[in-house]
Each structure stands twice: as structure tokens, then as C-alpha cells.
Amino acid sequence: MVCTGASASAGRATRLNLDQYIATTSAAIRTFTGTREAKVMVNLSPARPAPPFRVAMTVLANGIRPAPVRTSIAAAAQAVRAYTPGFKVTSLAVDPGRISVAVEVTASGGRLPRHAGSVDIINAAAVLLAEQLATSSR
């Protein structure tokens, strides 16, 4: 998995915690997929104008069937867009033994610049989780 974000959206705390982000993300990939190996890389781009937050993932998987993979990714993207409207799948290729998907997240505006999609999706996920916890504890 390769994450690319705008350098302008990565403050001091983000930069100090990149190693922890990489380790946590790698562990999450291994846990959710059952794979033994996962590699995570982060690129901070100083480009102007600042690029949106992007994630490219490649999964090596024998015996995959393209139609269920495409359906599953489309459903997941729709679920994420329910709380982060700026989320979109920009590329999807399902070949024998390999899935490649790229997503892009732009912030919805307001207080965050459009290139801060990583912050927008984290905030939206935190709000969603808080709402789910609040309704389940009643």
C-alpha cells in the first residue's frame, strides 16, 4: 500500500508519528486480510497545487474472481462515501492473481483545504464510530 498526501497537510505530529502509522497500518492489513506480509509506504508531496490524499493498493491473491471483487469494492466505496463524500475509487484492475485499486479522498471544504482528505476521512470515521457507540450503549 502506498499513501500519498500533500506535505502541507502533514503537520509536526503527523511527521513524528509516521513510523507508528506505518506499523499500525501494516498490522491492520495483516489482521483484516489474514496475510503474513504487508508493506506500507508513505509519500509526502510538496507539489503545488497540493495534491489530494491518495492510496494505491496491490493485493496478490491466487484464485480470485473479478466480479465479486469489483462488487465488494464498489459496495465498500459507497459505504465510505456515506460519511466521506470526497472518497472515490480512481482505478481498479482485477487480473489473475492480482488486484490493484487506487482511491482518492478530497476534503469536503469548510475548515479543511481540499487536499486534506486524510484528515477529513479520519474525522468522519471518528464521528461515525462515536455515533455508533452512543446508539449501542443506550
DRENFI-592078 format. One line per 8 residues: number of its first residue (from 1); for each residue x, y, z of N, C-alpha, C, O, CB. Coordinates in Angstrom, 3 decimals, decimal comma, padded with zeros to 6 digits. Glycine has a CB too. Layout:
<sites>
NUM> X/Y/Z/X/Y/Z/X/Y/Z/X/Y/Z/X/Y/Z ~ ...
</sites>
This chain:
<sites>
1> 000,848/-001,157/000,000/000,000/000,000/000,000/000,895/001,221/000,000/001,859/001,300/000,761/-000,965/-000,003/001,207 ~ 000,572/002,164/-000,850/001,327/003,406/-000,902/000,352/004,565/-000,700/-000,601/004,722/-001,464/002,102/003,543/-002,255 ~ 000,595/005,371/000,328/-000,215/006,556/000,603/000,560/007,777/000,141/001,756/007,899/000,406/-000,579/006,663/002,121 ~ -000,117/008,675/-000,544/000,499/009,928/-000,956/-000,382/011,063/-000,470/-001,577/011,109/-000,760/000,697/009,990/-002,504 ~ 000,219/011,969/000,267/-000,520/013,108/000,781/000,247/014,386/000,558/001,452/014,374/000,305/-000,823/012,929/002,252 ~ -000,454/015,469/000,653/000,166/016,785/000,495/001,030/017,075/001,714/000,606/016,885/002,853/-000,909/017,895/000,305 ~ 002,223/017,528/001,461/003,126/017,907/002,547/002,473/018,966/003,435/002,675/018,988/004,649/004,466/018,430/001,983 ~ 001,689/019,840/002,809/001,024/020,914/003,548/000,003/020,392/004,556/-000,338/021,097/005,506/000,342/021,856/002,581
9> -000,496/019,150/004,363/-001,488/018,621/005,305/-000,851/017,756/006,388/-001,554/017,214/007,240/-002,538/017,813/004,559 ~ 000,467/017,625/006,361/001,170/016,811/007,361/001,924/017,720/008,319/003,010/018,211/008,012/002,147/015,810/006,681 ~ 001,335/017,930/009,467/001,967/018,776/010,480/003,028/018,031/011,263/003,365/016,888/010,954/000,926/019,321/011,430 ~ 003,542/018,688/012,267/004,630/018,120/013,079/004,239/016,793/013,722/005,024/015,845/013,709/005,044/019,109/014,165 ~ 003,034/016,716/014,283/002,600/015,484/014,944/002,505/014,334/013,944/002,907/013,212/014,253/001,245/015,696/015,637 ~ 001,983/014,599/012,764/001,903/013,559/011,732/003,288/013,066/011,374/003,519/011,859/011,292/001,189/014,085/010,477 ~ 004,198/013,975/011,164/005,557/013,598/010,777/006,253/012,805/011,888/006,999/011,868/011,607/006,374/014,849/010,430 ~ 006,011/013,178/013,141/006,630/012,459/014,255/006,062/011,049/014,419/006,719/010,180/014,992/006,442/013,241/015,547
17> 004,859/010,820/013,924/004,194/009,533/014,113/004,125/008,677/012,855/003,362/007,712/012,819/002,816/009,759/014,622 ~ 004,895/009,001/011,828/004,841/008,231/010,584/005,229/006,770/010,793/004,594/005,879/010,228/005,752/008,858/009,545 ~ 006,255/006,512/011,591/006,656/005,120/011,834/005,524/004,341/012,508/005,264/003,189/012,161/007,932/005,068/012,707 ~ 004,859/004,972/013,468/003,744/004,314/014,147/002,583/004,086/013,170/001,951/003,030/013,199/003,275/005,158/015,358 ~ 002,303/005,060/012,314/001,249/004,917/011,305/001,547/003,723/010,402/000,664/002,908/010,133/001,116/006,213/010,461 ~ 002,790/003,619/009,935/003,182/002,526/009,039/003,037/001,182/009,750/002,496/000,238/009,173/004,637/002,719/008,547 ~ 003,505/001,083/010,977/003,412/-000,173/011,730/001,954/-000,553/011,999/001,576/-001,713/011,838/004,178/-000,057/013,058 ~ 001,141/000,418/012,405/-000,264/000,153/012,714/-001,034/-000,242/011,465/-001,836/-001,175/011,498/-000,909/001,377/013,361
25> -000,799/000,459/010,370/-001,488/000,158/009,117/-001,088/-001,220/008,603/-001,938/-001,984/008,144/-001,177/001,231/008,059 ~ 000,187/-001,536/008,680/000,659/-002,854/008,262/000,023/-003,950/009,108/-000,404/-004,972/008,572/002,187/-002,933/008,355 ~ -000,045/-003,753/010,411/-000,675/-004,730/011,302/-002,164/-004,880/010,986/-002,690/-005,993/010,998/-000,486/-004,315/012,772 ~ -002,841/-003,772/010,705/-004,266/-003,824/010,368/-004,487/-004,597/009,070/-005,419/-005,397/008,978/-004,845/-002,401/010,244 ~ -003,655/-004,370/008,084/-003,783/-005,104/006,819/-003,614/-006,604/007,063/-004,393/-007,413/006,558/-002,738/-004,603/005,783 ~ -002,601/-006,965/007,835/-002,373/-008,385/008,133/-003,560/-008,980/008,900/-003,983/-010,101/008,616/-001,070/-008,563/008,948 ~ -004,090/-008,243/009,855/-005,206/-008,735/010,661/-006,472/-008,896/009,826/-007,130/-009,933/009,901/-005,471/-007,790/011,827 ~ -006,821/-007,888/009,034/-008,078/-007,921/008,275/-008,039/-008,851/007,074/-009,080/-009,343/006,638/-008,424/-006,539/007,810
33> -006,852/-009,099/006,534/-006,765/-009,939/005,334/-006,257/-011,342/005,618/-006,461/-012,247/004,808/-005,870/-009,288/004,321 ~ -005,605/-011,538/006,744/-005,042/-012,830/007,055/-003,714/-013,099/006,356/-003,193/-014,212/006,423/-006,015/-013,890/006,698 ~ -003,172/-012,105/005,696/-001,895/-012,285/005,010/-000,743/-012,241/006,014/-000,864/-011,650/007,087/-001,705/-011,204/003,925 ~ 000,359/-012,865/005,657/001,529/-012,845/006,542/002,378/-011,614/006,311/003,091/-011,169/007,211/002,372/-014,094/006,342 ~ 002,308/-011,060/005,110/003,169/-009,933/004,764/002,351/-008,754/004,250/001,379/-008,925/003,514/004,200/-010,354/003,717 ~ 002,760/-007,566/004,649/002,158/-006,329/004,146/003,241/-005,258/004,147/004,038/-005,165/005,081/000,915/-005,888/005,016 ~ 003,259/-004,470/003,115/004,232/-003,380/003,036/003,458/-002,081/002,882/002,554/-001,975/002,053/005,241/-003,586/001,847 ~ 003,825/-001,095/003,693/003,167/000,210/003,673/004,229/001,279/003,459/005,262/001,286/004,128/002,369/000,468/004,994
41> 003,966/002,175/002,526/004,870/003,303/002,273/004,057/004,600/002,296/002,876/004,619/001,949/005,617/003,134/000,900 ~ 004,718/005,673/002,710/004,081/006,987/002,764/004,937/007,977/001,992/006,149/008,061/002,187/003,879/007,459/004,235 ~ 004,285/008,723/001,113/004,954/009,799/000,375/004,279/011,116/000,739/003,054/011,226/000,688/004,905/009,550/-001,178 ~ 005,072/012,104/001,102/004,543/013,449/001,324/005,007/014,305/000,152/006,205/014,478/-000,070/005,020/014,051/002,710 ~ 004,054/014,829/-000,583/004,362/015,573/-001,802/004,346/017,080/-001,548/003,363/017,611/-001,030/003,365/015,214/-002,909 ~ 005,430/017,770/-001,912/005,458/019,223/-001,769/004,861/019,945/-002,982/004,972/021,166/-003,090/006,885/019,688/-001,549 ~ 004,236/019,205/-003,886/003,720/019,777/-005,139/002,745/020,922/-004,876/002,025/020,932/-003,877/003,029/018,691/-005,974 ~ 002,741/021,873/-005,784/001,791/022,990/-005,774/001,089/023,017/-007,111/001,781/023,050/-008,129/002,503/024,356/-005,487
49> -000,208/023,004/-007,191/-001,116/022,954/-006,052/-001,013/021,613/-005,333/-000,607/020,603/-005,908/-002,558/023,202/-006,506 ~ -001,388/021,638/-004,077/-001,286/020,443/-003,240/-002,203/019,340/-003,786/-003,369/019,592/-004,092/-001,650/020,774/-001,764 ~ -001,668/018,117/-003,906/-002,487/017,020/-004,424/-003,448/016,491/-003,373/-003,220/016,668/-002,176/-001,602/015,890/-004,925 ~ -004,527/015,841/-003,815/-005,428/015,209/-002,846/-004,746/013,993/-002,225/-003,724/013,522/-002,725/-006,768/014,797/-003,522 ~ -005,313/013,493/-001,142/-004,806/012,288/-000,483/-005,136/011,092/-001,368/-006,277/010,917/-001,796/-005,420/012,115/000,956 ~ -004,128/010,279/-001,635/-004,309/009,102/-002,498/-003,724/007,862/-001,830/-002,728/007,932/-001,109/-003,646/009,327/-003,882 ~ -004,359/006,743/-002,086/-003,857/005,453/-001,611/-003,936/004,477/-002,775/-004,979/004,332/-003,412/-004,675/004,928/-000,366 ~ -002,822/003,811/-003,043/-002,781/002,764/-004,069/-002,454/001,450/-003,373/-001,507/001,368/-002,591/-001,725/003,092/-005,197
57> -003,242/000,433/-003,663/-003,047/-000,874/-003,028/-002,930/-001,943/-004,097/-003,663/-001,936/-005,086/-004,210/-001,203/-002,057 ~ -002,015/-002,847/-003,890/-001,880/-004,020/-004,744/-001,952/-005,245/-003,850/-001,237/-005,345/-002,853/-000,543/-003,990/-005,569 ~ -002,812/-006,163/-004,213/-003,002/-007,383/-003,444/-002,706/-008,567/-004,358/-003,275/-008,683/-005,444/-004,451/-007,466/-002,854 ~ -001,825/-009,432/-003,916/-001,533/-010,661/-004,646/-002,406/-011,753/-004,055/-002,298/-012,069/-002,871/-000,006/-011,040/-004,570 ~ -003,278/-012,333/-004,885/-004,227/-013,325/-004,389/-004,535/-014,332/-005,491/-005,083/-013,978/-006,535/-005,527/-012,645/-003,890 ~ -004,186/-015,557/-005,253/-004,483/-016,609/-006,225/-005,945/-017,001/-006,150/-006,547/-016,987/-005,076/-003,593/-017,836/-005,989 ~ -006,510/-017,349/-007,288/-007,872/-017,855/-007,337/-008,963/-016,820/-007,161/-010,094/-017,176/-006,828/-008,033/-018,871/-006,316 ~ -008,661/-015,559/-007,374/-009,695/-014,527/-007,219/-010,613/-014,516/-008,433/-010,202/-014,835/-009,548/-009,056/-013,133/-007,020
65> -011,852/-014,144/-008,193/-012,824/-013,998/-009,271/-013,126/-012,511/-009,399/-013,519/-011,884/-008,416/-014,135/-014,837/-008,997 ~ -012,952/-011,927/-010,587/-013,099/-010,485/-010,777/-014,449/-009,910/-010,361/-014,483/-008,875/-009,694/-012,866/-010,161/-012,197 ~ -015,543/-010,533/-010,723/-016,868/-009,945/-010,454/-017,120/-009,729/-008,959/-017,517/-008,628/-008,578/-017,963/-010,842/-011,030 ~ -016,908/-010,724/-008,097/-017,137/-010,476/-006,663/-016,210/-009,408/-006,088/-016,609/-008,649/-005,204/-016,958/-011,765/-005,883 ~ -014,970/-009,346/-006,587/-014,037/-008,325/-006,106/-014,556/-006,942/-006,470/-014,592/-006,048/-005,625/-012,621/-008,545/-006,696 ~ -014,956/-006,763/-007,720/-015,479/-005,457/-008,162/-016,728/-005,064/-007,371/-016,873/-003,910/-006,966/-015,804/-005,491/-009,673 ~ -017,623/-006,022/-007,154/-018,848/-005,757/-006,397/-018,525/-005,354/-004,965/-019,113/-004,413/-004,432/-019,762/-006,989/-006,403 ~ -017,597/-006,061/-004,348/-017,211/-005,781/-002,962/-016,569/-004,402/-002,828/-016,870/-003,664/-001,889/-016,247/-006,856/-002,453
73> -015,692/-004,058/-003,755/-015,030/-002,743/-003,711/-016,035/-001,628/-003,950/-015,969/-000,590/-003,291/-013,899/-002,667/-004,758 ~ -016,962/-001,819/-004,877/-017,991/-000,799/-005,131/-018,864/-000,591/-003,892/-019,196/000,545/-003,552/-018,871/-001,204/-006,339 ~ -019,236/-001,682/-003,216/-020,062/-001,568/-002,005/-019,300/-000,867/-000,888/-019,859/-000,024/-000,186/-020,522/-002,958/-001,534 ~ -018,025/-001,212/-000,721/-017,214/-000,566/000,320/-017,060/000,926/000,029/-017,161/001,745/000,942/-015,822/-001,237/000,424 ~ -016,819/001,285/-001,224/-016,674/002,699/-001,590/-017,961/003,468/-001,318/-017,926/004,598/-000,831/-016,284/002,835/-003,071 ~ -019,083/002,858/-001,632/-020,370/003,515/-001,372/-020,573/003,718/000,130/-021,068/004,763/000,550/-021,536/002,683/-001,962 ~ -020,200/002,741/000,930/-020,336/002,866/002,387/-019,441/003,980/002,923/-019,861/004,735/003,800/-019,990/001,532/003,079 ~ -018,232/004,092/002,420/-017,317/005,148/002,875/-017,839/006,519/002,441/-017,761/007,480/003,207/-015,885/004,914/002,317
81> -018,369/006,615/001,220/-018,908/007,901/000,732/-020,082/008,395/001,562/-020,389/009,587/001,552/-019,342/007,771/-000,719 ~ -020,743/007,492/002,282/-021,861/007,904/003,132/-021,402/008,863/004,223/-022,172/009,724/004,648/-022,531/006,681/003,760 ~ -020,158/008,728/004,683/-019,645/009,644/005,705/-018,473/010,491/005,226/-018,079/011,437/005,907/-019,227/008,865/006,917 ~ -017,908/010,164/004,060/-016,836/010,974/003,465/-017,149/011,128/001,984/-016,672/010,334/001,173/-015,414/010,317/003,685 ~ -017,944/012,138/001,610/-018,379/012,284/000,216/-017,231/012,442/-000,791/-017,415/012,148/-001,972/-019,291/013,470/000,106 ~ -016,069/012,892/-000,356/-014,949/013,098/-001,263/-014,145/011,844/-001,556/-013,075/011,935/-002,157/-014,050/014,126/-000,705 ~ -014,629/010,670/-001,149/-013,929/009,402/-001,379/-014,340/008,842/-002,731/-015,529/008,772/-003,042/-014,233/008,379/-000,247 ~ -013,348/008,437/-003,545/-013,691/007,792/-004,813/-012,599/006,813/-005,224/-011,416/007,013/-004,951/-013,907/008,844/-005,916
89> -013,029/005,763/-005,881/-012,112/004,791/-006,459/-011,713/005,351/-007,819/-012,567/005,576/-008,676/-012,766/003,343/-006,578 ~ -010,428/005,575/-008,016/-009,961/006,165/-009,272/-009,429/005,134/-010,259/-009,306/005,415/-011,451/-008,889/007,180/-008,988 ~ -009,114/003,948/-009,766/-008,593/002,901/-010,638/-008,825/001,548/-009,983/-008,648/001,387/-008,776/-007,083/003,118/-010,935 ~ -009,228/000,573/-010,807/-009,422/-000,787/-010,313/-009,079/-001,761/-011,429/-009,652/-001,696/-012,516/-010,882/-001,005/-009,811 ~ -008,148/-002,657/-011,159/-007,788/-003,710/-012,106/-007,763/-005,031/-011,356/-007,091/-005,167/-010,333/-006,408/-003,424/-012,789 ~ -008,499/-005,995/-011,872/-008,527/-007,323/-011,268/-008,027/-008,291/-012,331/-008,720/-008,573/-013,308/-009,976/-007,712/-010,754 ~ -006,839/-008,785/-012,131/-006,210/-009,714/-013,058/-005,982/-011,036/-012,333/-006,053/-011,086/-011,105/-004,870/-009,137/-013,615 ~ -005,710/-012,102/-013,075/-005,436/-013,372/-012,397/-004,306/-013,227/-011,367/-003,169/-012,912/-011,718/-005,072/-014,454/-013,429
97> -004,634/-013,458/-010,108/-003,641/-013,412/-009,047/-003,296/-012,036/-008,524/-002,414/-011,905/-007,675/-002,426/-014,042/-009,513 ~ -003,972/-010,998/-009,012/-003,578/-009,639/-008,605/-004,755/-008,663/-008,672/-005,500/-008,626/-009,651/-002,432/-009,131/-009,493 ~ -004,897/-007,878/-007,606/-005,890/-006,798/-007,558/-005,125/-005,498/-007,333/-004,298/-005,414/-006,426/-006,972/-007,039/-006,420 ~ -005,394/-004,498/-008,144/-004,805/-003,163/-007,950/-005,942/-002,160/-007,871/-006,784/-002,087/-008,766/-003,804/-002,792/-009,111 ~ -005,958/-001,395/-006,802/-007,005/-000,391/-006,626/-006,362/000,893/-006,122/-005,455/000,868/-005,290/-008,110/-000,889/-005,639 ~ -006,845/002,009/-006,638/-006,381/003,316/-006,182/-007,605/004,129/-005,776/-008,628/004,127/-006,460/-005,549/004,054/-007,295 ~ -007,477/004,823/-004,649/-008,555/005,681/-004,172/-008,009/007,077/-003,913/-006,808/007,279/-003,732/-009,205/005,099/-002,890 ~ -008,914/008,016/-003,903/-008,554/009,417/-003,670/-009,590/009,995/-002,723/-010,779/009,693/-002,824/-008,484/010,241/-005,016
105> -009,129/010,828/-001,805/-010,041/011,463/-000,855/-009,770/012,960/-000,867/-008,653/013,404/-000,601/-009,873/010,871/000,589 ~ -010,797/013,725/-001,177/-010,688/015,181/-001,079/-011,581/015,632/000,066/-012,678/015,109/000,261/-011,089/015,887/-002,428 ~ -011,101/016,595/000,806/-011,885/017,135/001,919/-013,085/017,880/001,358/-013,030/018,445/000,265/-011,022/018,073/002,818 ~ -014,147/017,873/002,108/-015,394/018,469/001,631/-015,404/019,992/001,700/-016,404/020,626/001,361/-016,545/017,931/002,426 ~ -014,323/020,561/002,125/-014,275/022,020/002,205/-014,538/022,489/003,620/-014,276/021,765/004,580/-015,287/022,646/001,248 ~ -015,045/023,676/003,749/-015,278/024,197/005,092/-013,967/024,593/005,732/-013,235/025,429/005,204/-016,004/023,165/005,960 ~ -013,672/023,991/006,869/-012,459/024,347/007,614/-011,198/023,697/007,065/-010,094/024,173/007,329/-012,620/023,965/009,055 ~ -011,344/022,620/006,308/-010,181/021,913/005,778/-009,980/022,219/004,296/-010,949/022,297/003,541/-010,334/020,402/005,987
113> -008,734/022,392/003,880/-008,488/022,557/002,441/-008,771/021,234/001,725/-008,693/020,171/002,341/-007,015/023,025/002,172 ~ -009,094/021,288/000,452/-009,465/020,086/-000,306/-008,394/019,000/-000,266/-008,721/017,814/-000,314/-009,747/020,456/-001,744 ~ -007,115/019,386/-000,179/-006,045/018,380/-000,181/-005,922/017,629/001,148/-005,144/016,680/001,241/-004,723/019,044/-000,503 ~ -006,661/018,028/002,159/-006,578/017,383/003,476/-007,593/016,249/003,606/-008,235/016,103/004,646/-006,803/018,416/004,592 ~ -007,736/015,461/002,568/-008,679/014,345/002,586/-008,377/013,324/003,657/-009,293/012,702/004,194/-008,692/013,671/001,260 ~ -007,087/013,136/003,982/-006,730/012,169/005,029/-007,301/012,612/006,376/-007,775/011,788/007,157/-005,187/012,009/005,125 ~ -007,254/013,887/006,634/-007,801/014,416/007,893/-009,328/014,318/007,881/-009,941/013,976/008,893/-007,354/015,893/008,113 ~ -009,935/014,619/006,737/-011,385/014,576/006,607/-011,921/013,165/006,855/-012,904/012,995/007,576/-011,805/015,063/005,221
121> -011,283/012,157/006,265/-011,785/010,785/006,431/-011,567/010,286/007,857/-012,398/009,548/008,385/-011,097/009,837/005,433 ~ -010,464/010,677/008,483/-010,221/010,282/009,873/-011,267/010,925/010,787/-011,830/010,256/011,654/-008,787/010,686/010,318 ~ -011,523/012,206/010,596/-012,527/012,895/011,415/-013,911/012,292/011,205/-014,644/012,063/012,167/-012,553/014,397/011,086 ~ -014,271/012,035/009,945/-015,588/011,472/009,640/-015,735/010,076/010,245/-016,797/009,734/010,766/-015,809/011,417/008,117 ~ -014,675/009,271/010,177/-014,725/007,926/010,763/-014,857/008,007/012,280/-015,573/007,205/012,879/-013,465/007,119/010,381 ~ -014,184/008,955/012,902/-014,278/009,121/014,358/-015,699/009,522/014,763/-016,228/009,018/015,754/-013,262/010,182/014,850 ~ -016,310/010,417/014,007/-017,690/010,827/014,296/-018,636/009,640/014,118/-019,511/009,412/014,953/-018,119/012,004/013,376 ~ -018,461/008,885/013,031/-019,300/007,713/012,788/-019,171/006,703/013,923/-020,179/006,186/014,405/-018,928/007,058/011,455
129> -017,961/006,419/014,347/-017,731/005,472/015,449/-018,365/005,979/016,742/-018,991/005,207/017,469/-016,220/005,241/015,658 ~ -018,206/007,270/017,032/-018,811/007,840/018,245/-020,331/007,721/018,202/-020,961/007,412/019,214/-018,404/009,318/018,411 ~ -020,920/007,965/017,031/-022,377/007,836/016,895/-022,813/006,394/017,101/-023,819/006,136/017,762/-022,839/008,334/015,514 ~ -022,058/005,448/016,536/-022,408/004,028/016,695/-022,280/003,603/018,147/-023,136/002,877/018,650/-021,515/003,144/015,809 ~ -021,236/004,037/018,825/-021,068/003,696/020,243/-022,169/004,311/021,097/-022,671/003,683/022,029/-019,699/004,163/020,747 ~ -022,540/005,545/020,768/-023,581/006,226/021,551/-024,927/005,516/021,393/-025,662/005,368/022,369/-023,706/007,707/021,117 ~ -025,254/005,082/020,191/-026,546/004,405/019,992/-026,536/002,982/020,524/-027,585/002,474/020,921/-026,910/004,390/018,517 ~ -025,380/002,321/020,544/-025,338/000,941/021,044/-025,316/000,876/022,564/-025,644/-000,163/023,136/-024,123/000,223/020,491
137> -024,938/001,964/023,230/-024,864/001,939/024,703/-026,161/002,362/025,345/-026,232/002,452/026,570/-023,747/002,837/025,193 ~ -027,174/002,621/024,575/-028,470/003,052/025,146/-029,271/001,909/025,628/-030,378/002,100/026,132/-029,274/003,818/024,145
</sites>
